[in-house]
Amino acid sequence: MSGVLVASKVPGTDTSVPGVSGARQFWRRLRTQRAALVAAGVVALLVLIALAAPLLTAIEGQDPTTYHPGLVDSARGGVPVGSLGGISADHWLGVEPQTGRDLFARLVYGARVSLGVAFAATVVQVFIGVVVGVAAGLGSQWVDQLLSRVTDIIIAMPLMIVSLALLAIVPSSFPRPLLVALVIGLIAWGSTAKIVRAHTLTLKELDYVAAARLSGWGSWHVARRELLPALAAPVITYAALLVPINITVEAALSFLGVGVKPPTPSWGQMLTAADVWYQAAPQYLLLPAGSLFVTVLALTVLGDGVRTALDPRAASRLRVGTGRRREAKA
């Protein structure tokens, strides 16, 4: 049955089953949005920088953890020696106040941590949310009620407060980036489950899903063959918008001192003490703050573009690079 059906409609969404034609159609719609394409290029560049961090720092000849006490003026409290925070041929963006660690190396390795934690947390959120949402939508009434109440409790839990408590009591021997990703993912999956449940309840009333259930297929078979392909569009859209949120959460936790711990670099961790040094070495504050701003903005614009490309009937919230004539052609 699912081999014959190529698309299913849900009110307010375009839930085409993924395929070659669907991918082409998605790419054609996405190409009409210049802002989304620029954002995709920025995100791809940031991911490339994060993956190539060892190579980039090797070219510079530095690493993110080595101290250079001779490059800071201890008599002035650890201010970098030289102009512009110690920028030189050996240290492209200068050095960190007090420690003299290379700022470029810490920035590119910080991209690895911040992006890695955000993407990993999003995967955990989406996986748990899809499983719980589909189970609630396809299950019996008492299963739906039970899972819905659990989801309500998860949503009601204050993310930052619970994260602070959990991260403060876990032994320091546990890998901190992995721990932060797990904590964010295990606490913040409630909204994903709500969205998936709502779509599942709508989808299971459609004729082809009802026919599959009446033919004797089990719930797992129905979910895998009929529901999950139709849920791909809303789930991908929501996941694209979760990544910038998780980057912000990781930065906030690291800024508060309970996220990623030194010497592992993180953009949020770099901002922790930057406010003390912004006059002596302004790039120590501006570089991680600017990186966070650009990353969150690019991911948000890209997420909006993905949402519009998957659901062309929804008007984009960001009209830059789009037009009614190009949307009509798509």
C-alpha positions as a printed Julia matrix, in Angstrom:
330×3 Matrix{Float64}:
  0.0    0.0    0.0
  2.7    2.47   0.96
  4.55   1.65  -2.24
  1.64   2.99  -4.3
  0.89   6.02  -2.19
  3.32   8.86  -2.77
  1.74  11.66  -0.8
 -0.7   12.36   1.97
 -2.25  15.64   2.95
 -2.63  16.97   6.46
 -4.51  20.2    7.05
 -1.99  23.04   7.19
  1.03  20.99   6.13
  2.53  19.42   3.07
  3.46  15.9    4.09
  4.81  14.38   0.92
  6.47  11.03   1.32
 10.2   11.55   0.76
 11.37  10.52  -2.7
 13.37  11.69  -5.67
 10.61  13.94  -6.99
  9.93  15.27  -3.49
 13.6   16.12  -3.0
 13.72  17.94  -6.33
 10.59  19.86  -5.48
 11.99  20.8   -2.09
 15.27  21.99  -3.61
 13.43  24.01  -6.28
 11.39  25.8   -3.61
 14.42  26.36  -1.4
 16.38  27.91  -4.28
 13.8   30.71  -4.57
 14.76  31.9   -1.07
 18.07  33.69  -1.28
 18.23  34.35   2.44
 17.89  30.64   3.19
 20.61  29.77   0.66
 22.99  32.32   2.18
 22.17  30.96   5.65
 22.82  27.41   4.43
 26.22  28.52   3.11
 27.06  30.13   6.45
 26.03  27.01   8.38
 28.01  24.78   6.01
 31.08  27.01   6.48
 30.74  26.89  10.27
 30.4   23.1   10.24
 33.44  22.85   7.94
 35.47  25.07  10.29
 34.42  22.94  13.27
 35.38  19.7   11.51
 38.66  21.15  10.24
 39.65  22.67  13.6
 42.72  20.39  14.06
 43.92  21.19  10.54
 43.38  24.95  10.92
 45.19  25.12  14.24
 48.03  22.99  12.84
 48.43  25.5   10.0
 48.57  28.29  12.57
 50.95  26.23  14.69
 48.94  26.55  17.91
 46.5   24.54  20.04
 43.63  25.58  22.34
 45.12  24.48  25.68
 48.77  25.56  25.71
 49.54  28.49  28.03
 51.82  31.3   26.85
 52.67  33.29  30.0
 55.22  35.36  28.12
 52.48  36.84  25.92
 50.57  38.47  28.81
 51.63  41.3   31.09
 51.35  39.95  34.64
 52.08  43.4   36.08
 48.86  44.69  34.49
 46.73  41.73  35.59
 47.3   39.5   32.59
 46.54  41.88  29.72
 47.87  40.54  26.37
 51.17  42.07  25.28
 51.09  44.01  22.03
 48.37  45.75  20.07
 44.88  44.4   19.39
 45.07  41.78  22.1
 48.35  40.23  20.98
 47.51  39.66  17.3
 50.57  38.46  15.41
 51.67  36.08  12.68
 51.76  33.28  15.26
 48.45  34.19  16.89
 45.99  35.25  14.21
 43.29  36.55  16.57
 45.45  37.32  19.58
 45.67  35.5   22.88
 43.43  34.98  25.88
 44.0   37.37  28.81
 45.76  35.9   31.88
 46.53  32.53  30.24
 47.92  33.54  26.85
 46.11  30.65  25.14
 45.6   31.15  21.42
 42.23  32.75  20.75
 41.82  31.45  17.19
 42.41  27.86  18.3
 39.92  28.19  21.14
 37.34  29.78  18.85
 37.41  27.04  16.18
 37.5   24.25  18.76
 34.67  26.04  20.58
 32.65  25.79  17.36
 33.1   22.02  17.53
 31.72  21.87  21.05
 28.86  24.34  20.62
 27.63  22.92  17.31
 28.22  19.32  18.37
 26.27  19.71  21.61
 23.41  21.48  19.81
 23.09  18.87  17.05
 23.41  15.94  19.48
 20.79  17.41  21.82
 18.45  17.95  18.85
 18.83  14.31  17.77
 17.95  13.13  21.29
 14.95  15.49  21.48
 13.6   14.48  18.09
 14.1   10.74  18.68
 12.32  10.71  22.05
  9.65  13.14  20.86
  8.82  11.09  17.75
  8.69   7.8   19.67
  6.47   9.22  22.44
  4.29  11.24  20.05
  3.63   8.35  17.67
  3.01   5.94  20.57
  0.52   8.35  22.13
 -1.27   9.01  18.84
 -1.52   5.34  17.83
 -1.99   3.82  21.27
 -5.15   3.16  23.22
 -6.9    5.86  25.2
 -5.12   5.07  28.46
 -1.73   4.95  26.73
 -2.45   8.31  25.13
 -3.53   9.8   28.47
 -0.48   8.43  30.3
  2.05   9.62  27.73
  0.31  12.97  27.37
  0.51  13.59  31.12
  4.19  12.62  31.17
  4.78  15.01  28.28
  2.95  17.8   30.12
  5.21  17.26  33.14
  8.33  17.42  30.96
  7.14  20.64  29.32
  6.36  22.18  32.71
  9.86  21.49  34.03
 12.06  24.63  33.88
 14.88  23.63  31.54
 17.57  25.92  32.9
 16.92  25.16  36.58
 16.78  21.38  36.1
 19.86  21.48  33.89
 21.76  23.49  36.49
 20.84  20.96  39.19
 21.74  17.89  37.12
 24.99  19.27  35.74
 26.1   20.35  39.21
 25.79  16.87  40.78
 27.17  14.68  37.99
 30.83  13.66  38.55
 33.36  15.72  36.62
 34.84  12.55  35.13
 31.83  12.2   32.81
 32.52  13.83  29.38
 31.01  17.28  29.78
 29.92  18.02  26.18
 28.13  14.66  26.02
 26.52  15.29  29.39
 25.25  18.73  28.36
 23.79  17.3   25.14
 22.04  14.48  27.02
 20.64  16.78  29.7
 19.21  19.22  27.15
 17.81  16.42  24.99
 16.26  14.45  27.87
 14.56  17.51  29.35
 13.37  19.37  26.25
 11.64  16.71  24.12
  8.11  17.52  25.29
  7.25  20.05  22.57
  8.39  17.66  19.84
  6.19  14.9   21.28
  3.17  17.23  21.34
  3.65  18.2   17.69
  4.17  14.6   16.55
  1.14  13.39  18.53
 -1.1   16.04  16.95
  0.04  15.09  13.43
 -0.32  11.37  14.22
 -3.91  11.81  15.39
 -4.72  13.59  12.13
 -2.89  11.12   9.92
 -4.42   7.99  11.4
 -7.88   9.17  10.34
 -6.85   9.22   6.67
 -8.13   6.42   4.47
 -4.83   4.75   3.63
 -3.72   4.63   7.29
 -7.11   3.36   8.43
 -7.0    0.7    5.7
 -3.55  -0.39   6.81
 -4.73  -0.76  10.4
 -7.87  -2.67   9.35
 -5.79  -5.03   7.22
 -4.17  -6.35  10.38
 -0.88  -4.48  10.37
  0.62  -3.91  13.8
  1.1   -0.43  15.22
  4.87  -0.5   14.6
  4.35  -1.56  10.98
  1.76   1.18  10.42
  4.02   3.78  12.01
  7.1    2.74  10.03
  5.44   2.31   6.62
  2.69   4.93   6.67
  3.16   7.53   9.42
  6.88   8.23   9.63
  7.26   9.22   5.95
  4.33  11.63   6.31
  5.77  13.01   9.57
  9.13  13.76   7.97
  8.26  17.31   6.87
  6.99  18.69  10.21
  9.71  16.87  12.19
 12.54  18.12   9.97
 11.11  21.63  10.09
 10.89  21.66  13.88
 14.34  20.08  14.26
 15.87  22.83  12.12
 14.44  25.4   14.52
 15.59  23.47  17.61
 19.3   23.62  16.76
 19.74  27.41  17.31
 17.73  27.15  20.54
 20.03  24.41  21.81
 23.14  26.42  20.88
 21.81  29.26  23.02
 21.02  26.91  25.92
 24.52  25.37  25.8
 26.09  28.82  25.75
 23.97  29.92  28.71
 24.88  26.82  30.74
 28.58  27.24  29.99
 28.35  30.95  30.81
 26.84  30.04  34.21
 29.73  27.68  34.88
 27.84  24.37  34.83
 28.23  23.51  31.16
 31.45  22.64  29.39
 34.39  22.91  31.78
 37.91  24.2   31.08
 40.23  23.45  29.4
 37.68  22.3   26.78
 36.77  25.47  24.87
 33.18  26.56  24.3
 31.78  29.85  23.05
 29.61  30.21  26.13
 32.55  29.42  28.4
 34.69  32.02  26.61
 32.04  34.64  27.39
 32.14  33.81  31.11
 35.13  36.02  31.89
 35.11  38.13  28.74
 33.19  41.01  30.32
 36.2   41.71  32.56
 38.56  42.08  29.6
 36.47  43.71  26.89
 38.37  47.03  27.18
 41.87  45.55  27.19
 41.14  42.81  24.6
 37.76  43.51  22.94
 38.03  40.57  20.53
 37.94  38.22  23.55
 34.28  39.27  23.97
 33.33  40.15  20.41
 34.55  36.99  18.68
 32.59  34.35  20.65
 29.57  36.65  20.97
 29.64  37.39  17.24
 30.07  33.7   16.41
 27.05  32.82  18.52
 24.98  35.58  16.94
 25.88  34.63  13.36
 25.32  30.91  14.0
 21.94  31.33  15.68
 20.78  33.81  13.03
 21.88  31.59  10.13
 20.26  28.48  11.61
 17.04  30.37  12.32
 16.83  31.74   8.76
 17.67  28.3    7.35
 15.03  26.67   9.53
 12.44  29.13   8.28
 13.48  28.42   4.7
 13.21  24.67   5.22
  9.76  25.13   6.75
  8.57  27.16   3.78
 10.09  24.78   1.22
  8.45  21.76   2.85
  5.16  23.61   3.27
  4.88  26.07   0.34
  1.4   27.17   1.39
  2.83  28.76   4.54
  4.13  32.3    3.97
  7.7   32.81   5.06
  8.19  34.95   8.14
 11.4   36.29   6.62
 10.65  37.76   3.21
 14.27  38.58   2.29
 15.11  36.96  -1.02
 11.58  35.7   -1.69
  8.85  37.01  -3.9
  5.28  36.19  -4.71
  6.12  35.47  -8.36
  8.9   33.02  -7.47
  6.71  31.34  -4.82
  3.98  30.93  -7.46
  6.47  29.26  -9.83
  7.6   26.89  -7.05
